[in-house]
Amino acid sequence: MKGSCDDSGVATLIDYIMISGILMGLFIVLLVLVNAHFMQGPADAITYSAFTDIGNGISTRIVDTYAIAPENGNITSAFDIPDDVAGRQYFVTIDTSGDLSAQLVTVSRDSVTTSIALAGIGSSRKVGGNTTGMGINRIRYDSGGFF
């Protein structure tokens, strides 16, 4: 009989350790899921919206530069876009695919990407290049073309 009294204390301790371990495991899984669903999802939605605004702004600036471009000569336009979106850098690329009518301004970072049609001049002029949000960005036009 004396041995059974000692076993009950050990059994209670083991129960406590097992339940605590299971609860800690569930808590860790919950933390990972909360970050993915409640923080990363809305941040990606806001980032997509910001990328769309940036792409539209760059498309408009390219069209404006083309509209005032001289018949013979060159023009350079400097502009600034946000250095970062949601605290992280991003990339802007002008898609230089073979089809002139389908040129796109693509703004991307990790899994968030938005593509904006290069409105107005996409079918008449070939444009290309890339940049980031850091510093002053430039759009250059040269009637002789770039080599």
C-alpha positions as CSV (number, residue, x, y, z in Angstrom):
1,M,0.0,0.0,0.0
2,K,2.8,2.3,0.8
3,G,4.1,2.2,-2.9
4,S,0.7,3.4,-4.4
5,C,0.8,6.7,-2.5
6,D,4.2,7.6,-4.1
7,D,2.9,6.6,-7.6
8,S,0.0,9.1,-7.4
9,G,2.4,12.1,-7.1
10,V,4.4,11.0,-10.1
11,A,1.3,10.3,-12.1
12,T,0.0,13.9,-11.4
13,L,3.4,15.3,-12.4
14,I,3.4,13.3,-15.7
15,D,-0.2,14.4,-16.4
16,Y,0.8,18.1,-15.8
17,I,3.9,17.8,-18.1
18,M,1.9,16.0,-20.9
19,I,-1.0,18.5,-20.8
20,S,1.4,21.5,-20.7
21,G,3.3,20.1,-23.7
22,I,0.2,19.6,-25.8
23,L,-1.0,23.1,-25.0
24,M,2.3,24.6,-25.9
25,G,2.3,22.8,-29.2
26,L,-1.2,24.1,-29.9
27,F,-0.2,27.6,-28.9
28,I,2.8,27.5,-31.4
29,V,0.5,26.3,-34.2
30,L,-2.0,29.0,-33.4
31,L,0.7,31.7,-33.5
32,V,1.8,30.6,-36.9
33,L,-1.7,30.6,-38.3
34,V,-2.6,34.0,-36.8
35,N,0.4,35.6,-38.5
36,A,-0.5,34.0,-41.8
37,H,-4.2,34.8,-41.8
38,F,-4.7,38.0,-39.8
39,M,-1.5,39.9,-40.5
40,Q,0.1,38.7,-43.8
41,G,-3.2,38.6,-45.8
42,P,-4.3,42.2,-45.1
43,A,-0.7,43.4,-45.6
44,D,-0.6,41.7,-49.1
45,A,-4.0,43.3,-50.0
46,I,-2.7,46.7,-49.1
47,T,0.6,46.1,-50.9
48,Y,-1.3,45.0,-54.1
49,S,-3.3,48.3,-54.0
50,A,-0.2,50.4,-53.5
51,F,1.5,48.5,-56.4
52,T,-1.4,49.2,-58.6
53,D,-1.2,53.0,-57.8
54,I,2.5,53.0,-58.4
55,G,2.1,51.2,-61.8
56,N,-0.6,53.6,-62.9
57,G,1.6,56.6,-62.0
58,I,4.6,55.3,-63.9
59,S,2.4,54.4,-66.9
60,T,1.0,58.0,-66.9
61,R,4.5,59.5,-66.6
62,I,5.8,57.5,-69.6
63,V,2.8,58.6,-71.7
64,D,3.3,62.2,-70.6
65,T,7.0,62.1,-71.5
66,Y,6.1,60.6,-74.9
67,A,3.4,63.3,-75.5
68,I,5.9,66.2,-75.1
69,A,8.8,64.4,-76.7
70,P,10.5,66.3,-79.5
71,E,10.6,64.9,-83.1
72,N,14.3,65.2,-83.1
73,G,16.2,65.2,-79.8
74,N,15.8,63.7,-76.4
75,I,14.0,64.4,-73.1
76,T,14.6,63.2,-69.6
77,S,12.0,63.2,-66.8
78,A,12.9,62.7,-63.2
79,F,10.3,61.5,-60.7
80,D,10.0,59.9,-57.3
81,I,8.0,56.9,-56.2
82,P,7.7,55.6,-52.6
83,D,11.0,54.1,-51.4
84,D,9.1,51.2,-49.8
85,V,5.7,49.7,-49.4
86,A,4.7,48.3,-46.0
87,G,8.3,48.7,-44.9
88,R,9.9,46.6,-47.7
89,Q,11.4,47.4,-51.1
90,Y,9.9,46.4,-54.4
91,F,10.8,46.3,-58.1
92,V,9.3,48.0,-61.2
93,T,9.8,46.4,-64.6
94,I,8.6,47.5,-68.0
95,D,7.8,44.2,-69.8
96,T,9.7,44.2,-73.1
97,S,7.9,41.3,-74.7
98,G,7.8,41.1,-78.5
99,D,4.1,42.3,-78.7
100,L,4.1,46.1,-78.6
101,S,0.4,46.3,-77.9
102,A,0.8,44.2,-74.7
103,Q,3.6,46.2,-72.9
104,L,3.1,46.1,-69.1
105,V,4.4,48.0,-66.1
106,T,5.0,45.2,-63.5
107,V,5.4,46.1,-59.9
108,S,6.4,43.2,-57.7
109,R,7.8,41.8,-54.5
110,D,7.9,38.2,-53.3
111,S,4.4,36.8,-54.1
112,V,2.6,40.1,-54.6
113,T,2.7,41.3,-58.3
114,T,0.6,43.7,-60.2
115,S,0.7,44.4,-64.0
116,I,-0.6,47.6,-65.5
117,A,-1.0,48.1,-69.3
118,L,1.2,50.9,-70.7
119,A,-1.7,53.0,-71.8
120,G,-1.6,55.2,-74.9
121,I,1.8,54.4,-76.5
122,G,2.0,50.7,-76.1
123,S,1.3,50.0,-79.7
124,S,3.5,52.7,-81.2
125,R,6.7,52.8,-79.2
126,K,8.9,50.1,-77.6
127,V,9.7,50.9,-74.0
128,G,11.8,49.0,-71.6
129,G,13.7,49.2,-68.3
130,N,13.5,48.6,-64.6
131,T,14.0,50.4,-61.3
132,T,13.3,50.2,-57.6
133,G,11.6,52.6,-55.3
134,M,14.9,54.0,-53.9
135,G,16.1,57.4,-55.0
136,I,15.1,59.5,-58.0
137,N,13.9,57.6,-61.0
138,R,14.2,58.8,-64.6
139,I,12.3,58.3,-67.8
140,R,14.4,59.0,-70.9
141,Y,13.3,59.5,-74.5
142,D,15.6,59.7,-77.5
143,S,14.3,60.1,-81.0
144,G,17.3,58.3,-82.4
145,G,16.6,55.3,-80.1
146,F,18.8,53.6,-77.5
147,F,21.5,51.1,-78.4
